[in-house]
Amino acid sequence: MHYFHYVGDKLYCEGVAVESLVKKYGTPLYIYSQRTLTEHFQKLDRALSSLDHLICFAMKSNSNQAVLRTLGNLGSGFDIVSEGELRRAMAAGADPGKCVFAGVGKTEGEIEFALKQGVYSFNVESEPELARINRIAARLKKIAPVAVRVNPNVDAKTHAKITTGTYENKFGIAFEEIEAVYARAAKLKNLRLRGFQMHIGSQLTSVQPFEQAVRKVLPLVQRLKAKHGLEFFSIGGGLGIVYDLALESGSAEWWQSAKAKSILTPALYAARLAPLLKPLGLRILMEPGRFISGNAGILVTRIEYVKRTGKKNFLIVDAAMNDLIRPAFYEAYHEIVPLRRKGGQLISSDVVGPICESGDFFAKDRPLPRVGEGDCLALLSAGAYGFVMASNYNTRSLVAEVLVNGKKYAIVRERQPVKEIWAGEKIAPWQK
């Protein structure tokens, strides 16, 4: 569910007209709904209530500190993939003891910092990483908690760029090698084999791949628990969302629409997985990102020009691929709606940005209402992998972010001044 809806002809985020935020903060503009973030987390938390569990929000999906504080206040842990993310989470009030450190390329400095802060576990991706963590822990006179990530070789049937659980991917250690890896790791004196981890991919909208992967690794987890006294089993993240949302006037009940009925819900997810996991007697960790933040955000953009050619109707907007790269990078779909609902015939349109790349687009041949220069559009489901993947390409400023809570709102990131983009650059001495 989400709390972006029309009231009359105006698009609202919770109790605030999006148009009023645009007038105050300009465009492009990211807007997040705190109520949506809260309810998504709580739905998943309740669904897993029969298990001893910890939800670690994958902050790579959205790392704004206001978003992190919202979730941390609800009891969330965090899935981090860099020292920067750990520092950012801590700055937002997160407990490092509820953070798991993932990623295939942890540096020595990152491992040392995370050990000193007391992270809950390192999700380890290779034997050289195990050796490195052990060596650093010995130097610091610490015991490092680790979980080895298995690659279960299960095809999640998702986009090639976000599948992670087959042997063609860089992640994890092959299923057949795991027991031997744990046996060798058990001999490293400065490691604590705290858990076991897997993650098969992102944007999964069916429970079958999750169930297939859990069933495959369960006997392995049981053996490792008996041999090494494991404490937790992390089943990863990957729960998908509906991107082609239907906005109903005055209603956030989009899940009642026909297109949403087949989506994977927390209740269905837990109903299929909890009975398999509960007999393990282990703490269950999961690391969702998109499911919690995806439909909690929108990107608002203004139409600068309408350009009609013999074959195309181009809506040239002020947002670009540097602000939201998913359509260019993943060929991803985002529903696009006007801030003021319009009737009349729909026109097949390409929504494109100002960057000098043919890939700078948000939609192609999309039926949209007749809109004109100065009108604003909202790109829905932009709360995950939106701002976090933004860049300064074409020397474009990073945009502002706003958080809405009921009828209250606050800017939670100021628009970047243009001069800050090159503030860290210097002319070489011989160029003066």
C-alpha positions as CSV (number, residue, x, y, z in Angstrom):
1,M,0.0,0.0,0.0
2,H,1.0,3.6,-0.2
3,Y,-0.4,7.1,0.7
4,F,-0.1,8.9,-2.6
5,H,-3.6,9.6,-3.9
6,Y,-5.9,12.1,-5.6
7,V,-8.2,14.3,-3.6
8,G,-10.4,15.8,-6.2
9,D,-8.1,16.6,-9.0
10,K,-5.0,17.2,-6.9
11,L,-2.3,14.6,-6.1
12,Y,-1.6,14.3,-2.4
13,C,1.1,12.6,-0.3
14,E,-0.8,11.7,2.9
15,G,-2.5,15.0,3.9
16,V,-0.3,17.3,1.9
17,A,-0.9,18.5,-1.7
18,V,2.2,17.6,-3.7
19,E,1.7,20.9,-5.7
20,S,2.2,22.9,-2.5
21,L,5.6,21.2,-1.9
22,V,6.6,21.9,-5.4
23,K,5.8,25.6,-5.0
24,K,7.9,25.7,-1.9
25,Y,10.9,23.5,-2.8
26,G,10.9,23.4,-6.6
27,T,11.6,20.5,-9.0
28,P,13.0,17.9,-9.4
29,L,11.9,16.8,-6.0
30,Y,11.8,13.5,-4.1
31,I,8.9,13.2,-1.6
32,Y,8.6,10.3,0.9
33,S,5.6,9.2,2.9
34,Q,6.5,8.3,6.5
35,R,3.2,6.5,7.0
36,T,3.9,4.2,4.0
37,L,7.4,3.4,5.4
38,T,6.0,2.7,8.8
39,E,3.1,0.5,7.6
40,H,5.3,-1.5,5.2
41,F,7.8,-2.3,8.0
42,Q,5.1,-3.1,10.5
43,K,3.2,-5.4,8.1
44,L,6.4,-7.4,7.6
45,D,7.2,-7.4,11.3
46,R,3.8,-8.7,12.2
47,A,3.9,-11.4,9.5
48,L,7.1,-12.8,11.0
49,S,5.9,-12.5,14.6
50,S,5.8,-16.3,15.1
51,L,9.6,-16.3,14.6
52,D,12.5,-14.9,16.6
53,H,13.4,-12.4,14.0
54,L,15.2,-9.2,13.1
55,I,14.4,-7.1,10.0
56,C,17.6,-5.3,8.7
57,F,16.5,-2.7,6.3
58,A,18.8,-2.7,3.2
59,M,19.8,0.9,3.3
60,K,21.3,0.8,-0.1
61,S,17.7,1.2,-1.3
62,N,17.2,4.5,0.5
63,S,19.8,6.0,2.9
64,N,18.3,9.4,3.7
65,Q,18.7,9.8,7.5
66,A,15.1,10.7,8.0
67,V,14.1,7.4,6.4
68,L,16.6,5.5,8.5
69,R,15.4,7.3,11.7
70,T,11.8,6.4,10.9
71,L,12.7,2.7,10.6
72,G,15.2,2.6,13.5
73,N,12.5,4.0,15.8
74,L,10.3,1.0,14.8
75,G,13.0,-1.4,15.8
76,S,14.7,-2.0,12.5
77,G,18.3,-3.1,12.1
78,F,20.2,-2.3,9.0
79,D,21.9,-4.1,6.2
80,I,25.0,-2.2,5.2
81,V,27.6,-2.6,2.4
82,S,30.2,0.0,3.2
83,E,31.9,1.9,6.0
84,G,30.0,5.0,4.8
85,E,26.7,3.3,5.2
86,L,27.6,2.2,8.7
87,R,28.6,5.7,9.6
88,R,25.4,7.1,8.0
89,A,23.3,4.6,9.9
90,M,25.0,5.5,13.2
91,A,24.5,9.2,12.5
92,A,20.8,8.4,12.2
93,G,20.8,6.8,15.6
94,A,21.2,3.1,14.6
95,D,22.7,0.5,16.9
96,P,25.7,-1.1,15.2
97,G,24.8,-4.3,17.1
98,K,21.8,-4.5,14.9
99,C,23.7,-4.0,11.6
100,V,24.9,-6.8,9.3
101,F,27.8,-5.9,6.9
102,A,27.4,-7.4,3.5
103,G,29.3,-7.0,0.2
104,V,31.9,-8.8,-1.8
105,G,34.7,-6.2,-1.5
106,K,35.1,-5.1,2.1
107,T,38.4,-3.3,2.6
108,E,40.7,-3.7,5.6
109,G,39.8,-0.2,6.8
110,E,36.1,-1.0,6.6
111,I,36.4,-4.3,8.4
112,E,38.5,-2.7,11.2
113,F,36.0,0.2,11.6
114,A,33.0,-2.2,11.7
115,L,34.7,-4.5,14.3
116,K,35.5,-1.6,16.5
117,Q,31.8,-0.5,16.4
118,G,30.5,-4.0,17.2
119,V,28.5,-4.9,14.2
120,Y,26.2,-7.9,14.7
121,S,27.8,-9.9,11.9
122,F,29.8,-9.8,8.7
123,N,28.1,-11.6,5.8
124,V,31.2,-13.1,4.2
125,E,31.4,-13.7,0.5
126,S,34.7,-15.6,0.1
127,E,37.4,-17.5,1.9
128,P,40.0,-14.7,1.4
129,E,37.6,-12.4,3.2
130,L,37.3,-14.9,6.1
131,A,41.1,-14.9,6.3
132,R,41.3,-11.1,6.2
133,I,38.6,-10.6,8.9
134,N,40.4,-13.2,11.1
135,R,43.8,-11.4,10.7
136,I,42.3,-8.0,11.5
137,A,40.4,-9.3,14.5
138,A,43.6,-10.9,15.8
139,R,45.5,-7.6,15.5
140,L,42.7,-5.8,17.4
141,K,42.4,-8.6,19.9
142,K,38.7,-9.2,19.1
143,I,36.5,-12.0,18.0
144,A,34.7,-11.2,14.7
145,P,31.1,-12.5,14.3
146,V,30.6,-13.9,10.8
147,A,28.0,-15.6,8.6
148,V,29.1,-17.2,5.3
149,R,26.8,-16.4,2.3
150,V,25.8,-19.4,0.3
151,N,25.1,-19.2,-3.4
152,P,22.3,-21.7,-3.6
153,N,22.3,-21.7,-7.4
154,V,18.5,-20.9,-7.5
155,D,17.3,-18.8,-10.4
156,A,15.0,-16.1,-9.0
157,K,13.6,-15.3,-12.5
158,T,14.2,-11.6,-12.1
159,H,16.1,-9.0,-14.1
160,A,19.6,-10.1,-15.0
161,K,21.2,-7.1,-13.2
162,I,19.5,-7.9,-9.9
163,T,19.7,-11.7,-9.7
164,T,22.4,-12.8,-7.2
165,G,21.8,-16.5,-6.5
166,T,23.2,-18.4,-9.4
167,Y,26.8,-19.5,-10.1
168,E,27.1,-16.9,-12.8
169,N,26.9,-14.1,-10.2
170,K,29.8,-12.7,-8.1
171,F,28.0,-13.3,-4.8
172,G,28.5,-16.0,-2.1
173,I,30.1,-19.4,-2.0
174,A,28.9,-22.4,-4.0
175,F,26.4,-24.5,-2.1
176,E,28.5,-27.7,-2.5
177,E,31.5,-26.0,-0.9
178,I,29.9,-24.4,2.2
179,E,30.4,-27.2,4.7
180,A,34.1,-27.4,4.0
181,V,34.4,-23.7,4.2
182,Y,32.7,-23.6,7.6
183,A,35.0,-26.4,8.8
184,R,38.1,-24.5,7.8
185,A,36.7,-21.2,9.2
186,A,36.1,-23.0,12.6
187,K,39.9,-23.3,12.9
188,L,40.4,-19.6,12.7
189,K,40.8,-18.5,16.3
190,N,39.5,-14.9,15.9
191,L,36.2,-15.8,14.2
192,R,32.9,-16.6,15.7
193,L,30.6,-18.6,13.3
194,R,27.5,-16.7,14.3
195,G,25.1,-17.5,11.4
196,F,24.4,-18.5,7.8
197,Q,23.3,-16.2,5.0
198,M,21.7,-16.3,1.6
199,H,20.1,-13.8,-0.9
200,I,18.9,-14.8,-4.3
201,G,17.9,-11.6,-6.0
202,S,15.7,-8.5,-5.9
203,Q,12.2,-7.5,-7.1
204,L,10.8,-11.1,-6.6
205,T,7.0,-11.1,-6.9
206,S,6.4,-14.8,-6.3
207,V,7.1,-16.8,-3.2
208,Q,8.3,-19.9,-5.1
209,P,11.9,-18.9,-5.5
210,F,12.2,-18.0,-1.8
211,E,10.6,-21.3,-0.8
212,Q,12.8,-23.3,-3.3
213,A,15.9,-21.7,-1.9
214,V,14.9,-22.2,1.8
215,R,14.0,-25.8,1.2
216,K,17.3,-26.5,-0.5
217,V,19.5,-25.0,2.2
218,L,17.5,-26.2,5.3
219,P,19.3,-29.5,5.7
220,L,22.6,-27.7,5.3
221,V,21.7,-25.1,7.9
222,Q,20.6,-27.8,10.4
223,R,24.0,-29.6,10.0
224,L,26.0,-26.4,10.4
225,K,24.0,-25.4,13.5
226,A,24.7,-28.8,15.1
227,K,28.4,-28.6,14.3
228,H,29.1,-24.9,14.9
229,G,26.4,-23.6,17.2
230,L,25.0,-21.1,14.8
231,E,22.7,-18.4,16.2
232,F,20.9,-17.1,13.2
233,F,19.9,-17.8,9.6
234,S,19.6,-14.8,7.3
235,I,17.2,-15.4,4.4
236,G,18.1,-12.2,2.6
237,G,15.7,-9.7,1.0
238,G,14.2,-9.4,-2.4
239,L,10.5,-9.0,-1.9
240,G,9.1,-7.2,-4.9
241,I,6.6,-4.4,-5.2
242,V,3.9,-3.3,-7.7
243,Y,5.3,-0.6,-10.0
244,D,2.3,-0.1,-12.2
245,L,0.1,1.4,-9.5
246,A,-3.5,2.5,-9.9
247,L,-4.3,5.7,-8.1
248,E,-7.9,5.9,-6.9
249,S,-9.5,9.2,-5.8
250,G,-9.2,9.6,-2.1
251,S,-8.0,6.0,-1.5
252,A,-4.7,4.3,-0.9
253,E,-6.3,0.9,-1.3
254,W,-4.5,0.1,-4.5
255,W,-3.9,-3.5,-3.5
256,Q,-7.6,-4.2,-4.2
257,S,-7.0,-3.6,-7.9
258,A,-6.8,-6.5,-10.3
259,K,-3.2,-5.8,-11.2
260,A,-2.1,-6.0,-7.5
261,K,-3.9,-9.2,-6.5
262,S,-1.1,-11.5,-7.5
263,I,1.7,-9.5,-5.7
264,L,3.7,-11.3,-3.0
265,T,2.4,-10.0,0.4
266,P,4.1,-10.3,3.8
267,A,1.3,-12.6,4.9
268,L,1.8,-15.0,2.0
269,Y,5.6,-14.9,2.3
270,A,5.4,-15.7,6.0
271,A,2.7,-18.4,5.6
272,R,5.0,-20.3,3.2
273,L,8.3,-19.8,4.9
274,A,7.6,-19.6,8.7
275,P,6.6,-23.2,9.0
276,L,9.9,-24.2,7.4
277,L,12.0,-21.9,9.5
278,K,10.5,-22.2,13.0
279,P,11.7,-25.8,13.7
280,L,15.3,-24.6,13.2
281,G,15.2,-22.8,16.5
282,L,17.4,-20.0,15.0
283,R,16.9,-16.3,14.9
284,I,15.7,-15.4,11.4
285,L,17.2,-12.3,9.8
286,M,15.8,-10.7,6.6
287,E,17.1,-7.8,4.7
288,P,14.3,-6.1,2.7
289,G,14.9,-2.7,1.1
290,R,12.6,-2.0,-1.9
291,F,9.5,-3.6,-0.2
292,I,9.7,-1.0,2.6
293,S,10.8,2.1,0.7
294,G,9.9,1.6,-2.9
295,N,6.3,2.7,-3.0
296,A,7.0,5.2,-0.2
297,G,8.5,7.8,-2.5
298,I,7.9,9.8,-5.7
299,L,10.0,12.0,-7.9
300,V,8.2,15.1,-9.1
301,T,9.4,16.8,-12.3
302,R,8.3,19.8,-14.4
303,I,7.7,19.8,-18.1
304,E,10.1,22.2,-19.8
305,Y,9.0,21.6,-23.4
306,V,6.6,19.7,-25.4
307,K,8.3,18.7,-28.7
308,R,6.2,17.1,-31.4
309,T,7.9,15.4,-34.4
310,G,6.3,13.5,-37.2
311,K,6.4,10.3,-35.2
312,K,6.8,11.3,-31.5
313,N,5.3,13.4,-28.8
314,F,8.2,14.2,-26.4
315,L,7.6,15.6,-22.9
316,I,11.0,17.1,-22.0
317,V,11.2,17.4,-18.2
318,D,13.7,18.9,-15.8
319,A,14.5,15.5,-14.1
320,A,17.0,13.3,-15.8
321,M,18.7,9.9,-15.6
322,N,21.2,11.3,-13.1
323,D,18.2,11.8,-10.7
324,L,16.5,8.5,-11.3
325,I,18.6,6.0,-13.3
326,R,16.4,2.9,-13.1
327,P,14.6,3.3,-16.5
328,A,17.9,3.9,-18.3
329,F,19.8,1.2,-16.3
330,Y,17.2,-1.6,-15.9
331,E,14.6,-0.6,-18.5
332,A,12.5,-0.2,-15.4
333,Y,8.8,0.9,-15.4
334,H,7.5,3.7,-13.2
335,E,3.9,4.9,-13.3
336,I,3.7,8.5,-14.3
337,V,0.8,10.8,-13.3
338,P,0.1,14.5,-13.5
339,L,-0.1,16.5,-10.2
340,R,-3.5,17.7,-11.5
341,R,-5.6,15.0,-12.9
342,K,-6.7,15.6,-16.4
343,G,-9.5,14.1,-18.5
344,G,-9.7,13.7,-22.3
345,Q,-7.9,11.5,-24.7
346,L,-4.5,10.0,-23.8
347,I,-1.6,10.7,-26.0
348,S,1.3,8.3,-26.7
349,S,4.3,10.2,-25.3
350,D,8.0,9.8,-24.5
351,V,9.0,11.3,-21.2
352,V,12.7,12.3,-21.5
353,G,15.2,14.4,-19.6
354,P,17.7,17.1,-20.6
355,I,20.9,15.0,-20.5
356,C,22.8,14.5,-23.7
357,E,22.2,10.7,-23.9
358,S,19.6,8.8,-25.8
359,G,19.2,6.6,-22.7
360,D,17.9,9.6,-20.7
361,F,14.3,8.7,-20.6
362,F,11.6,7.8,-18.1
363,A,9.0,6.3,-20.4
364,K,8.6,5.6,-24.1
365,D,5.3,5.5,-26.0
366,R,3.4,5.9,-22.7
367,P,-0.3,6.8,-23.0
368,L,-0.5,10.0,-20.9
369,P,-3.0,12.9,-20.5
370,R,-2.5,16.0,-22.6
371,V,-0.1,18.1,-20.6
372,G,1.9,21.2,-21.4
373,E,4.9,23.3,-20.6
374,G,5.0,24.1,-16.9
375,D,2.8,21.2,-15.8
376,C,4.3,18.7,-13.3
377,L,4.4,14.9,-13.4
378,A,5.0,12.5,-10.6
379,L,7.1,9.3,-11.1
380,L,5.7,6.8,-8.7
381,S,7.5,4.1,-6.8
382,A,10.7,6.1,-6.7
383,G,11.5,5.5,-3.0
384,A,14.0,2.7,-3.6
385,Y,17.1,3.0,-5.8
386,G,16.2,6.5,-6.7
387,F,18.1,9.3,-5.0
388,V,20.7,6.8,-3.7
389,M,21.8,6.1,-7.2
390,A,21.8,9.8,-8.3
391,S,24.9,11.5,-9.7
392,N,26.2,14.9,-10.8
393,Y,26.4,13.9,-14.4
394,N,26.3,16.9,-16.7
395,T,27.2,19.0,-13.6
396,R,23.6,18.7,-12.4
397,S,22.9,19.3,-8.7
398,L,21.5,16.6,-6.5
399,V,17.9,17.3,-5.9
400,A,16.0,18.0,-2.6
401,E,14.2,15.4,-0.5
402,V,11.0,16.0,1.6
403,L,9.4,13.8,4.2
404,V,5.7,14.0,4.8
405,N,4.0,12.8,8.0
406,G,0.2,13.3,7.9
407,K,-0.2,17.0,7.4
408,K,3.3,17.8,8.5
409,Y,6.3,18.0,6.2
410,A,10.0,18.8,6.3
411,I,12.8,19.1,3.9
412,V,15.2,16.3,4.8
413,R,17.9,17.1,2.2
414,E,18.5,20.6,0.8
415,R,19.0,20.9,-3.0
416,Q,22.7,20.9,-3.7
417,P,24.2,24.3,-4.6
418,V,25.9,24.0,-8.0
419,K,29.2,25.3,-6.7
420,E,29.4,22.4,-4.3
421,I,29.7,20.0,-7.2
422,W,33.3,21.0,-7.9
423,A,34.2,22.3,-4.4
424,G,36.7,19.5,-3.8
425,E,38.5,19.9,-7.1
426,K,41.8,21.8,-7.6
427,I,43.8,23.2,-10.4
428,A,47.2,21.4,-10.7
429,P,50.1,23.6,-9.5
430,W,51.6,23.8,-13.0
431,Q,48.4,25.1,-14.4
432,K,48.5,28.4,-12.5
